[in-house]
Amino acid sequence: MRRVKTGLDVWVEQGFAPLKGKRVGAIVNPTSVDSNFQHLADLLARTPGVHLAALFGPEHGVRGEAQYMVAVDADRDRRTGVPVHSLYGSTFESLSPRPEWLEGLDALVFDIQDVGSRYYTYVYTMALAMKVAGAAKIPFYVLDRPNPLNGVTIEGNLVGERYRSFVGLYPIPNRHGMTAGELARLFNDEQGFGCELTVVPMQGWRREDFWSDTGLPFLPPSPNMPTADTALVYPGMCQGEGTNVSEGRGTCRPFEQFGAPWVDSDALIARLEREQLPGVRFRAVGFTPTFDKYRGVSCNGAFIHVTDRDAFLPLRTGIAIFQALYELWQGRGFAWREDAYEFVDDVPAFDLLCGTDQVRRGIEAGWPLNRLLEGFDAQAQEFARRRERHLLYARGS
């Protein structure tokens, strides 16, 4: 089977030559491993001529101990003894490295697996670190990894200015079809970071590849992203965080299943089947979350079965799901999330996730699904043109 070499694997073969003689900081999490499951922090700590001086932990932490939206503590890495700085605290300012943390560093390295959805915070951790590194004149390296959802399909609208947050910091679609390295190039150019950026490309990755085409094992990039199947539905189902519907956290299949105590599974599925959504079927399920929404309470809902990953439209599917839930149970259980979300307290969480209030307002007004998505395809096409010169990989022959 063909096996993709990640940017880290490429550097391992080169003996980390670009870092020799340098004091290095690394932004890492549990996915920062090579083909032998050796973690980048451990590799750098024992590479002659490289001084691993600091580690930086994104949301969930360097070793992945923290749950979502939980501030990450910083101390010392238990394996390497290297100081750890948290890039996910209790304020928006905590998401960027402090300038004093970069003093004495000769390079910053980012190596974290992304999942191809704009809500996923790691690429914004990367971008904010690039901005600070640019100001400090510190070279920044991105060790590239595959987009699990392929690099061809783009779906969704661009985030409006009012709706910028840590789940949508820049105007990119819900499903952007880019790798972290490609996004780094786009952010550096469009946001004017002035960062001395080097992307270490993968070898063997083709734009049309889904995760199962790469030959790589899937390591959960965060506690509620257990499989590549989870990543496939995530561009639509993460919007559940903006509602009181359980998106399956606290179960073995988060985001693939969803529900609430007040849901009638048969009525929900019958309503969804009217939309004739491509590449997907729904199955009635019951589950009891072990944490988060409805902890310890029996829920009814549906499981999302993707039957054709090429035809499947996760964003369209997700919006259809929350439209149906509102239509069937508004005033009888369903509610939008009202508390602060990702450091923002004056914009509804659902609107932040959508990057617009069009979807929520349209659902409340009873618009049909196509009208809820009006203008999204044109915005995706605009993004396709914008991203073109930043792409590093071609389709296979």
C-alpha positions as CSV (number, residue, x, y, z in Angstrom):
1,M,0.0,0.0,0.0
2,R,1.2,3.5,-0.8
3,R,2.2,5.4,2.4
4,V,2.5,9.1,2.7
5,K,5.6,10.6,4.3
6,T,4.7,13.5,6.6
7,G,6.8,16.6,6.9
8,L,8.1,15.1,10.1
9,D,9.1,11.8,8.4
10,V,11.0,13.9,5.8
11,W,12.9,15.7,8.5
12,V,13.7,12.5,10.4
13,E,15.4,11.2,7.3
14,Q,17.4,14.4,7.1
15,G,18.4,14.2,10.7
16,F,16.7,17.5,11.5
17,A,19.5,19.2,9.6
18,P,17.8,22.7,9.4
19,L,17.7,22.8,13.2
20,K,21.3,22.0,13.9
21,G,23.0,24.5,16.2
22,K,19.6,26.2,17.1
23,R,17.5,26.6,20.2
24,V,14.1,25.4,19.2
25,G,10.6,25.8,20.4
26,A,8.0,23.3,19.2
27,I,4.2,23.6,19.0
28,V,3.0,20.0,19.4
29,N,0.3,17.6,20.6
30,P,-0.2,13.8,20.6
31,T,-0.3,13.6,16.8
32,S,3.2,15.0,16.5
33,V,4.7,11.6,15.8
34,D,6.7,10.0,13.0
35,S,6.1,6.7,11.2
36,N,7.5,4.9,14.2
37,F,5.3,6.7,16.7
38,Q,8.1,8.7,18.1
39,H,7.0,12.1,19.3
40,L,8.7,15.2,17.8
41,A,9.5,16.5,21.3
42,D,11.3,13.3,22.2
43,L,13.1,13.2,18.9
44,L,14.4,16.8,19.2
45,A,15.4,16.3,22.8
46,R,17.8,13.5,21.8
47,T,19.0,14.8,18.4
48,P,22.7,15.9,18.7
49,G,23.2,19.6,17.8
50,V,19.6,20.5,18.4
51,H,18.6,22.2,21.7
52,L,14.9,21.8,22.5
53,A,14.3,24.8,24.6
54,A,10.5,25.0,25.0
55,L,7.3,23.3,24.1
56,F,4.0,25.1,23.4
57,G,0.7,23.4,24.0
58,P,-2.4,24.2,21.9
59,E,-6.0,23.4,23.0
60,H,-6.0,20.0,24.8
61,G,-2.3,20.4,25.7
62,V,1.1,19.0,24.6
63,R,0.2,15.5,25.5
64,G,-3.5,15.8,25.0
65,E,-4.8,15.7,28.6
66,A,-7.4,18.5,28.5
67,Q,-11.0,18.4,27.2
68,Y,-12.4,21.0,24.7
69,M,-12.6,24.6,25.9
70,V,-10.7,23.8,29.1
71,A,-7.8,26.1,29.9
72,V,-4.5,24.2,29.6
73,D,-2.0,24.5,32.4
74,A,1.7,24.8,31.7
75,D,4.7,23.6,33.7
76,R,7.3,21.1,32.4
77,D,6.9,18.2,30.0
78,R,6.9,15.0,32.0
79,R,9.0,13.1,29.4
80,T,11.6,15.7,28.3
81,G,11.7,18.0,31.3
82,V,11.4,20.9,28.9
83,P,9.4,24.0,29.9
84,V,5.9,24.1,28.5
85,H,4.0,27.3,27.6
86,S,0.2,27.1,27.2
87,L,-1.4,28.5,24.1
88,Y,-4.9,27.9,25.4
89,G,-5.9,29.7,28.6
90,S,-8.9,31.6,29.8
91,T,-8.7,34.7,27.6
92,F,-8.2,35.4,23.9
93,E,-4.8,36.9,24.7
94,S,-3.7,33.6,26.1
95,L,-3.9,32.0,22.6
96,S,-0.7,33.8,21.4
97,P,2.9,33.2,22.6
98,R,4.1,35.9,24.9
99,P,7.1,37.7,23.3
100,E,9.3,36.8,26.4
101,W,8.7,33.1,25.8
102,L,10.4,33.4,22.4
103,E,13.5,35.2,23.7
104,G,16.6,33.1,22.9
105,L,14.8,30.9,20.4
106,D,16.3,30.5,16.9
107,A,13.3,28.6,15.4
108,L,9.7,27.7,16.0
109,V,8.4,24.4,14.7
110,F,4.7,23.5,14.3
111,D,3.7,19.9,13.8
112,I,0.0,19.1,14.6
113,Q,-2.6,17.1,12.6
114,D,-5.5,19.2,11.4
115,V,-8.9,17.8,10.3
116,G,-9.9,20.1,7.5
117,S,-12.6,22.1,9.2
118,R,-12.4,25.8,9.9
119,Y,-13.7,25.3,13.5
120,Y,-10.6,23.2,14.5
121,T,-8.4,25.6,16.5
122,Y,-4.9,24.3,15.8
123,V,-4.5,26.2,12.5
124,Y,-5.3,29.4,14.4
125,T,-2.8,28.5,17.1
126,M,-0.3,28.2,14.2
127,A,-1.3,31.5,12.7
128,L,-1.1,33.5,15.9
129,A,2.3,32.0,16.7
130,M,3.4,32.9,13.1
131,K,2.3,36.5,13.8
132,V,4.4,36.7,17.0
133,A,7.3,34.9,15.3
134,G,7.2,37.4,12.4
135,A,7.4,40.3,14.8
136,A,10.3,38.7,16.6
137,K,12.1,37.7,13.4
138,I,12.2,34.0,14.4
139,P,12.0,31.5,11.5
140,F,8.9,29.4,11.6
141,Y,8.7,25.8,10.2
142,V,5.5,23.9,9.5
143,L,5.9,20.1,9.1
144,D,3.0,19.3,6.9
145,R,0.4,16.6,7.3
146,P,-2.6,15.3,5.2
147,N,-6.0,16.9,5.1
148,P,-8.2,13.9,6.1
149,L,-11.1,15.2,4.0
150,N,-9.0,15.5,0.8
151,G,-7.6,18.7,-0.7
152,V,-10.1,19.0,-3.6
153,T,-13.6,19.5,-2.0
154,I,-14.5,23.0,-0.7
155,E,-17.8,23.6,1.0
156,G,-19.2,26.5,2.9
157,N,-19.2,30.3,3.3
158,L,-16.5,32.7,4.4
159,V,-16.5,34.0,8.0
160,G,-17.9,37.5,8.2
161,E,-15.9,40.2,10.1
162,R,-18.4,40.3,12.9
163,Y,-18.2,36.5,13.4
164,R,-14.4,36.1,13.7
165,S,-13.4,33.9,16.7
166,F,-11.1,31.1,17.6
167,V,-13.3,28.8,15.6
168,G,-13.1,31.0,12.5
169,L,-10.4,33.6,12.8
170,Y,-10.0,34.3,9.1
171,P,-12.3,34.2,6.0
172,I,-12.0,30.5,5.0
173,P,-14.9,28.0,4.3
174,N,-16.1,25.3,6.7
175,R,-14.4,22.7,4.6
176,H,-11.4,24.4,3.1
177,G,-9.5,21.5,1.3
178,M,-6.1,22.7,2.4
179,T,-3.3,21.3,4.5
180,A,-1.9,23.2,7.5
181,G,1.2,24.1,5.5
182,E,-0.9,25.5,2.7
183,L,-3.0,27.5,5.2
184,A,0.2,28.8,6.7
185,R,1.2,30.2,3.4
186,L,-2.2,31.7,2.8
187,F,-2.4,33.3,6.3
188,N,1.1,34.7,6.1
189,D,0.4,36.3,2.7
190,E,-3.2,37.5,3.3
191,Q,-2.7,38.6,7.0
192,G,0.7,40.3,6.4
193,F,2.5,38.4,9.2
194,G,5.9,39.0,7.7
195,C,6.9,35.6,9.0
196,E,10.0,33.8,7.7
197,L,8.0,30.7,6.9
198,T,9.2,27.3,5.7
199,V,6.8,24.5,5.0
200,V,8.3,21.1,4.9
201,P,6.0,19.3,2.4
202,M,4.8,15.7,2.6
203,Q,5.9,13.1,0.0
204,G,3.3,11.0,-1.8
205,W,0.1,12.9,-0.8
206,R,-2.3,13.6,-3.6
207,R,-5.0,16.3,-3.4
208,E,-7.9,13.8,-3.9
209,D,-6.7,11.6,-1.0
210,F,-9.0,10.9,1.9
211,W,-7.3,9.7,5.1
212,S,-7.7,6.0,4.2
213,D,-5.7,6.6,1.0
214,T,-2.6,7.7,2.9
215,G,-1.6,4.5,4.5
216,L,-1.1,6.4,7.8
217,P,-2.7,5.4,11.1
218,F,-5.2,7.9,12.4
219,L,-4.2,9.3,15.8
220,P,-7.0,11.3,17.6
221,P,-5.9,14.9,17.3
222,S,-8.2,15.8,20.2
223,P,-10.3,13.8,22.7
224,N,-13.5,13.9,20.7
225,M,-12.0,13.2,17.3
226,P,-11.4,9.5,17.6
227,T,-11.5,8.4,13.9
228,A,-11.2,9.7,10.4
229,D,-15.0,9.0,10.1
230,T,-15.5,11.6,12.9
231,A,-13.5,14.2,10.9
232,L,-15.7,13.6,7.8
233,V,-18.9,14.6,9.5
234,Y,-17.3,17.3,11.7
235,P,-17.7,20.3,9.2
236,G,-21.4,20.0,9.8
237,M,-21.9,18.5,13.2
238,C,-19.5,20.8,15.1
239,Q,-22.4,23.4,14.8
240,G,-24.1,21.4,17.5
241,E,-21.9,23.1,20.0
242,G,-24.1,26.2,19.3
243,T,-27.2,24.4,20.5
244,N,-28.4,22.4,23.5
245,V,-28.4,19.2,21.3
246,S,-25.8,16.6,22.4
247,E,-23.2,16.2,19.6
248,G,-22.3,12.8,21.1
249,R,-19.6,14.0,23.4
250,G,-19.3,11.5,26.2
251,T,-20.0,8.6,23.8
252,C,-17.7,6.4,21.7
253,R,-18.9,8.1,18.5
254,P,-19.0,11.9,19.0
255,F,-20.3,14.0,16.1
256,E,-21.4,10.8,14.2
257,Q,-24.4,10.5,16.6
258,F,-26.4,13.3,18.1
259,G,-29.6,13.7,20.1
260,A,-31.4,14.8,23.2
261,P,-33.9,13.4,25.7
262,W,-36.8,15.1,23.9
263,V,-36.0,13.9,20.4
264,D,-38.2,11.4,18.6
265,S,-35.7,9.5,16.4
266,D,-38.3,8.3,13.9
267,A,-39.8,11.7,13.4
268,L,-36.4,13.3,13.0
269,I,-35.2,10.7,10.5
270,A,-38.4,11.0,8.5
271,R,-37.9,14.8,8.3
272,L,-34.3,14.5,7.2
273,E,-35.1,11.9,4.5
274,R,-37.3,14.5,2.8
275,E,-34.2,16.5,2.0
276,Q,-32.6,13.7,0.0
277,L,-29.2,14.5,1.2
278,P,-26.4,13.0,-0.9
279,G,-24.2,10.2,0.3
280,V,-25.7,9.7,3.7
281,R,-28.3,7.7,5.6
282,F,-29.6,8.0,9.2
283,R,-30.2,5.3,11.8
284,A,-32.2,5.7,15.0
285,V,-30.0,5.5,18.2
286,G,-30.2,5.9,21.9
287,F,-27.2,6.9,24.1
288,T,-26.3,8.2,27.5
289,P,-23.4,10.7,27.6
290,T,-20.8,10.2,30.3
291,F,-20.0,13.9,30.4
292,D,-20.9,17.2,28.8
293,K,-24.5,17.8,27.7
294,Y,-27.1,15.5,29.3
295,R,-24.5,13.7,31.3
296,G,-26.1,10.5,32.7
297,V,-29.4,11.2,30.9
298,S,-30.8,8.9,28.2
299,C,-30.9,10.6,24.8
300,N,-32.6,9.7,21.5
301,G,-31.3,10.7,18.2
302,A,-29.7,9.5,15.0
303,F,-26.4,8.1,13.7
304,I,-24.9,9.5,10.5
305,H,-23.8,6.8,8.1
306,V,-21.8,8.2,5.2
307,T,-22.5,5.9,2.2
308,D,-20.6,7.8,-0.4
309,R,-17.8,10.0,0.9
310,D,-17.3,11.7,-2.5
311,A,-21.0,12.8,-2.8
312,F,-21.4,13.5,1.0
313,L,-21.8,17.2,1.9
314,P,-21.1,17.5,5.6
315,L,-22.1,21.1,6.0
316,R,-25.3,20.8,4.1
317,T,-26.1,17.7,6.1
318,G,-25.4,19.4,9.4
319,I,-27.5,22.5,8.6
320,A,-30.3,20.2,7.5
321,I,-30.1,18.4,10.9
322,F,-30.3,21.5,13.0
323,Q,-33.0,22.9,10.8
324,A,-35.0,19.8,11.4
325,L,-34.4,19.8,15.2
326,Y,-35.6,23.4,15.4
327,E,-38.6,22.8,13.2
328,L,-39.7,19.8,15.2
329,W,-38.8,20.8,18.8
330,Q,-38.5,24.6,19.0
331,G,-40.3,25.6,22.2
332,R,-40.5,21.9,23.2
333,G,-36.8,21.2,24.1
334,F,-34.6,22.7,21.4
335,A,-32.6,25.9,22.2
336,W,-29.7,27.9,20.9
337,R,-26.6,28.1,23.1
338,E,-26.7,31.5,24.9
339,D,-23.5,31.4,27.1
340,A,-20.1,32.6,26.0
341,Y,-18.3,30.5,23.5
342,E,-14.6,30.6,22.5
343,F,-14.0,33.9,24.3
344,V,-16.9,35.6,22.7
345,D,-20.0,36.6,24.7
346,D,-21.9,39.1,22.4
347,V,-22.5,36.8,19.4
348,P,-24.5,33.5,19.5
349,A,-22.3,30.5,19.4
350,F,-24.2,29.0,16.4
351,D,-23.5,32.2,14.4
352,L,-19.8,32.1,15.3
353,L,-19.7,28.5,14.0
354,C,-21.6,29.4,10.9
355,G,-19.6,32.5,10.3
356,T,-22.8,34.4,9.7
357,D,-26.3,34.8,11.2
358,Q,-27.9,33.9,7.9
359,V,-28.4,30.2,8.9
360,R,-29.9,30.8,12.3
361,R,-32.2,33.6,11.2
362,G,-33.3,31.6,8.2
363,I,-34.0,28.5,10.4
364,E,-36.1,30.7,12.7
365,A,-37.9,32.2,9.7
366,G,-38.7,28.8,8.2
367,W,-36.6,29.1,5.1
368,P,-36.0,26.0,2.9
369,L,-32.6,24.4,3.0
370,N,-31.4,25.8,-0.3
371,R,-32.2,29.4,0.9
372,L,-30.3,28.8,4.2
373,L,-27.2,28.0,2.0
374,E,-27.8,30.8,-0.5
375,G,-24.5,32.4,-1.6
376,F,-22.3,29.7,0.0
377,D,-21.2,28.1,-3.3
378,A,-20.1,31.5,-4.7
379,Q,-18.1,32.2,-1.6
380,A,-16.5,28.7,-1.8
381,Q,-15.5,29.4,-5.5
382,E,-14.0,32.7,-4.5
383,F,-11.9,31.0,-1.9
384,A,-10.8,28.3,-4.5
385,R,-9.4,31.2,-6.6
386,R,-7.7,32.8,-3.5
387,R,-6.0,29.6,-2.3
388,E,-4.7,28.5,-5.7
389,R,-1.2,30.1,-5.5
390,H,-0.6,28.7,-2.0
391,L,-1.2,25.0,-2.9
392,L,1.7,22.6,-2.7
393,Y,0.3,19.4,-4.0
394,A,-1.3,18.1,-7.2
395,R,-3.9,15.5,-8.0
396,G,-2.6,12.0,-8.8
397,S,-2.1,10.9,-12.4
